Each structure stands twice: as C-alpha cells, then as structure tokens.
C-alpha cells in the first residue's frame, strides 16, 4: 500500500516524528565519566600540545547524515509506488485474454490476482485513471476518478476468445502506463510501460484436434482422429475418452512428455450418429476450457438410392460402384413421388412435385419447384467454381467440357450457384422440401462421366443430400449463420443471446459446445471448439518462468522506489561510518 498517497497526513506526521527524534537525540550529551588519577601533570601536558577541536559544523554534519539515514528508511516504510505527481494521469491496462483464466497454486486465477493488483494500484493514486484492457471490452473510456475506475474494474470480465485489441493511448510522455498481465498473449507493450506480472506456471492438457470420417474402403465404418497436447512443463498421465449418446464410450490412457503432441485414432462405428465428445482428463489441470472438444457424426448405414432414367449405363455403373449404396433404377414414366429413398438421381427428368428426400438432377426440364431462369448455351466454358464447397472437392472442374447446357440464373437469392460459366451456373443447389442439386446438362452431353473424379462428385453429392442438417465447425467467438430471425440454444437446451444483421444471425460461442440454430423450419448445428495449440500453451510467457513472489504477486520491470530509498540509506550509513572513523563528524 502506498501510505503516502493513501493517508498523507499520517505519512508526513510519521516523517516529522522521525526527524524530531533524531534531532532531540543529537541534543543529548553523554554523561561525563569521573576517574580518580594520581596526578594531572601528564594530562596538562597533553592539553598544552593539542588545541581543542570543537567546531559547530562537525555536529551539523553528524546531524545531517543521521537525518538522511532516518528519513530515507522512514520514507521507504511508507511504500511509495512512484505513481507520479498528483496532477499526472495513469493508465491501467488489464490483460483479460483467455490464458488469464489459468488457476494458480492458491486456487485463484491469474485474472483474480490481476484484479487485486489493479485495485491496489488505483487506490494508491489521486490522479485520473484510464482503465483499459487487451480485448476491447472495458466498460468505460477516457480518464475518470480512481473510485470510478475501481467500480469499472468490478464490471470488467475475462474473455475466452477473440484477438487482442489494444486501445489507443495518449502520448506516452503525458501518462504513466501500468500493464498487468501474464505475458502469454502476443501484443506489443506500450512505450515505457511498467509491467506487473501475474504469471505462474500451470499444468494444462488440451484436446487440440477432433475429426470423424468414414473409412476410405468402407463408408459404413467410421473412425475418429483426436489430437492431445500437453502444455505442462512436466510429464502428465492423461485419460482420453470419447463419449456419444447414452451408451457409447471408449477410452485410452496416455503417458505424455512435457510439450508433447499425440495423435490417437478410435473406431467409433458402434456410435450410430449424433454429438461425439472427446475429453482429456489429467491431475491438477489449471485450464479447463480446452479439456473437451465436440464433433458431429453422420449416420453410417446402407443408403437406398433411386435412379430415374431411361437408360444411362455409365451413370448407373458409377452410382453402383459407390460403397454403402443400394441402387434401384426406375423409368420416368413409372416414377412414383411417394417411393421411399434416401436420395434420388434424375437423368434428364424432373418430377412435377419436389421429392421429400434429396435430389440430384442432370439436365432437368423446367418445373415449377426449381427456381431460376434457363438459358440454352452451346459449349459453355467453366469460368469459376465455389472452392471449398463439400460438393466440389476432388474434381478438376477446369477440365469439364459440355456440348450444350441450360444455364441457371436466379436473382432472388434462393439458389447457390456452384460452378459458373459466362452466362449462368452449370451447377446450382437449393432447397424445396429437401435439398436439391441441379446440373444444367445431361451426363452424356459432357465429358463428366469420363473424368476420374466423377464417382467422387457423385459420392459428395449423395452425402450432402442425405445429411439431415447443416453442420458448421468454427472456433470460439462471434459466429455468423445465414438464417434470419433465428433462435440459438446450447448443448444443454439453454437459449443463447443473438443479434440480427441483414440476412444473418450472429451469436457468441463462449465455450466449446454444439449449438443449434433454428429459423423457418431450418436447423443448423454449430460445433465450436478450442482447437489451436497456441491457445492452450498457457506457459509460453515473455516475462520469465515465474513471478518474483508466490501466488502471482506483481513484479515490476522498474526498481521500486522503496527499494531505492533503502539503498540510499545504506549509502549514507557508509558515509557516516567513514566520517566517524576519520574523526570528521562529531
């Protein structure tokens, strides 16, 4: 505590008392010692040979040195913090980035220690204070009185996601900046900032990767890839477990070295579909945010596909070659809208009503439920395609050649154009009862069936059509979903606050979970995880391995004023000692 700023009257009274006591002690003269000697002749000769050495400046020098020593020690006891003169302005910059949530050995978090240190700093000054933070969430801006800054400090919270965003600060020669941080977040410290470290090394084991996919040779079997990271400075024994639904569970014990990454693979075929959670459990884990990750497992079973065609051998063979597919061929004249199927493939035909299951249409004629205008074009050239879309992976679309096509164009925004020619879309998607994919050309009017990637495209298309819901994977933070007036709930069924923007809904995913977004009969599942090892490396600090005191108490980058005063007092003691030995001071 800076007692000089906290209670100036008491501090100055203490200094005055010390100075008065030193002065009064110097006024005291030692009592004369009486000794009986046999003769004064010897001492008389000594007095005659040596003049009396008594001068006032000797006494004043001794008094001055003692005052300097006493006042320096007394002033050090008041613990001045060096905040500066009363008219200066102070900036307290709080690091509220995710790593500050790590627990220290006393059970508190780094953030809790940072708040205590900030409260102490603000209470020790009478200057105006600006409270700022590294995540741009400070409840006030500008300089306020210390009591207002302390009230705002109680409203400032730790943020579990997002980039570091330092505020704009006044010129450094007009302010004194105090940074309270663990040194893990990557940002440039303000010029001449005084750093208070609350870093303390902590154990942390994180799930930094989780993916599920079908076996390449057997789509009815599914495996999960899990990556685990030991961000601790010591080896750790880790229990890695996967759980799904009420019955599926599998686990493995791992012995991990400090800083080690381990990839583990699990066969999860016995888990039919739904939310899969991977958790890494270890002793004394100080950062629980990254201990769990989620993924969605798609249904894996034999899929019934109905091909409606007058006869297309290459298309039939390509669909039949897909693993996990049972295909039935039906003539267009015999097609029944109610015929059950997981997905339909229409060759140069489209039913009058939209099917209840997903549809892949090649060269469909105009029907009412397929939106968009048609433009017949000979030998259209592929100009671009929607890279990264799940339907288009694994096929060289620049090699596609089409003799004639009915290009699709729609300005209403109801369709998603995937493969573009100069005058419209060669392939587009939309939804009417169920998802549909429309290619504006018949397979035999192109080189599509001759391409090695044709079966891959068919597999991608059927997987996309059969998916019962859209799944989006993202990191923690603000997530944008292109649904209007949507409601968001978390994995526990609790509502999550959201905000509307034109054409979309935004919500904040503050922790790993599977969020459900619903609007107008549509549903999107959002899987949010902490999967970046850099976010889990909570011991990667720029401030050294430990703070200078237990429990993360502050360590300043400058010498504390009280320490300098003690050193100055020792220097004066040395000067006084030399003066005494040399018989300079009285």
Number of C-alpha atoms within 10 A of each C-alpha: 13 21 18 19 19 16 12 13 11 13 19 15 11 17 18 13 14 17 18 13 13 16 15 9 10 14 11 8 7 6 6 6 5 6 5 6 6 5 8 9 8 8 10 10 10 10 10 9 9 8 8 8 7 9 10 9 12 16 15 14 16 17 20 16 19 20 20 16 20 20 21 21 21 22 21 19 19 22 18 21 17 14 22 15 10 11 9 15 21 25 22 23 24 24 27 29 26 22 29 27 21 26 24 24 14 9 11 15 22 26 28 19 22 26 20 12 19 24 19 14 19 25 18 21 24 20 20 21 26 24 26 27 23 21 22 15 16 20 16 16 13 12 16 18 14 22 15 16 25 21 12 16 22 11 12 19 16 18 19 20 20 15 14 16 13 18 15 7 13 12 9 13 8 10 20 21 23 22 24 28 27 33 24 21 22 12 12 7 14 15 11 13 19 18 22 24 29 29 37 25 22 20 24 31 32 32 29 25 21 22 16 19 16 18 13 10 9 12 17 18 19 22 16 20 15 22 20 26 26 29 26 24 14 13 15 23 16 20 15 22 18 21 18 22 13 6 8 14 16 13 14 12 12 16 12 20 17 15 16 15 18 15 12 15 13 16 15 23 19 13 21 17 15 13 18 23 19 25 22 28 19 19 12 13 18 22 22 16 21 23 23 25 28 25 23 21 23 21 17 19 12 13 19 16 21 22 26 24 20 15 13 13 9 13 21 16 12 15 21 16 14 17 15 17 19 15 20 14 15 16 15 17 10 8 15 12 12 9 10 14 19 18 26 26 26 23 25 19 21 23 17 12 13 20 23 18 19 27 29 22 23 21 23 20 14 15 13 10 15 22 19 18 13 17 14 15 17 11 14 22 18 19 13 14 18 14 11 8 10 13 22 20 15 14 17 12 17 12 12 15 15 22 15 17 22 23 26 24 21 16 9 8 11 14 19 16 21 19 20 21 18 13 15 23 28 26 21 22 18 17 17 17 13 16 21 25 26 21 24 26 24 21 19 17 15 17 14 22 15 13 15 12 17 19 22 18 18 19 19 17 21 25 17 19 22 20 14 16 13 12 18 15 15 16 19 20 19 15 17 17 17 14 21 17 17 21 18 23 17 18 13 9 10 10 13 15 12 18 14 14 13 8 11 14 21 20 19 15 24 17 19 22 22 26 24 20 22 17 15 9 5 11 18 20 21 24 23 23 27 26 22 15 19 13 19 26 21 27 23 20 19 13 18 15 12 18 20 16 12 14 20 27 19 22 20 17 13 10 10 15 16 21 15 13 21 18 15 16 23 15 13 20 17 12 12 20 14 13 17 13 9 9 10 14 20 16
